[in-house]
Amino acid sequence: MKKLESLFDLSKLKEKLTEINEKVNDSNLWDNPDKAKELLIKKKSAEDSVLEYESIGNEILDIETLIELLEEEESSDFEEEIKELNTQLKDVDEKLSVLKIKILLKGKYDSKSAIVSIHAGTGGVDAMDWSNMLYRMYVRYCEKKGFKVTVVEYQDDTEAGIKSATLIVEGENAYGYLKNEHGVHRLVRISPFNAAGKRQTSFALVEVTPQVDDDFAVSINPEDLRIDTYRSSGAGGQHVNTTDSAIRITHIPTNVVVTCQNERSQHQNKEVAMKLLGAKLAKLKEEEHKENLNELKGDFSLITWGAQIRSYVFQPYTMVKDHRTGAEKGNVDAVMDGDLEYFISEKLKEDSKEEGIK
């Protein structure tokens, strides 16, 4: 138990909760409603973490008690008890893994919802099919995490796959979990679209941006925007509304492009697209360490294209490898079905070491 408490620094977490409670009890709390809401969210998150720790601690005590009873028992037939013990140990181990990952999410935007965009890259039809596979993978992952997924843009191809798609993922720490998926993803397989059955390498870009609040919003000059309307190409009610109200907004100085086609009216689509644009520009401004958008010049639409962060190999063997951490998995089918927890946790652990977090 002492090792567990040291690992998760329960005393520090309780100190933080005490400080938050003092601020919550301040009579001037609601002078700033937005900060008050943010403080209450932090309070709930800290309380949940303390409860999770205490619950796991109680389970560990139960396991220790069971072990002591088995040691004192004279009978040598412990088959049922050992099965129960193994089940409890596995359950506690899984809960500890989840809690440890959650504690690593300490970034500025980690608690926010996430905007996930997938774009087909080099590889023709295979790349568009690959983008669709990634789209399904992330939707499955979010379903397993209990996140709410809203499709705001989905451009399919006439032959196969998608050209691009954008999802808004809502849930506690959604951005924190998904932020390291940002980058180029590489697929190696025997192409189902190649009559000669040759091995094909395809690429897709995944962009992950936090859905920022108004406090983090940037001031955008309307003169810097090019707004286009078009007919959405999504698969009807399956993904988005096929109407003429789809909106594409280009921020001319940076060439950042956002689209929305999910809402019924052009006005609603424009409103959502502007929020997406604001989020992308806010993140870009912070990454470039600039004071205002006027300092962001050049074509940033390709800024994240470069060496792949992860490779998914289907033939001649099966393996998924993250090139940043070296993490590997042989069950590629499970990964494509949303089993991303291992890769996400390994990258978070590496980041925490770099930041000096124990």
Buried (B, 14 or more C-beta within 10 A) or exposed (E): EEEBEEBBBBEEBBEBBEEBEEBEEEEEBEEEEEEBEBBEEBBEBBBEBBEBBEEBBEBBEEBEEBEEEEEEEEEEEEEEBEEEBEEBEEEBEEBBEBBBBBBBBEBEBBBBBBBBBBBBBEBBBBBBBBBBBBBEBBBBBBEEBEBEBEBBBBBBBEEBBBBBBBBBBBBBBBBBBBBBBBBBBBBBBEBEBEEEEEEBBBBBBBBBBBBBBEEBBBEBEEEEBEEEEEEBBBEEEEBBBBBEBBBBBBBEBBEBBBBBBBBEEBEBBBEBBBBBBBBBBBBBBBEEEEEEBEEBEEEBBEBBBEEBBBBBBBEEEBBBBBBBBEBEBEEBEEBBBBBBBBBBBBBBBBBBEEEEEE
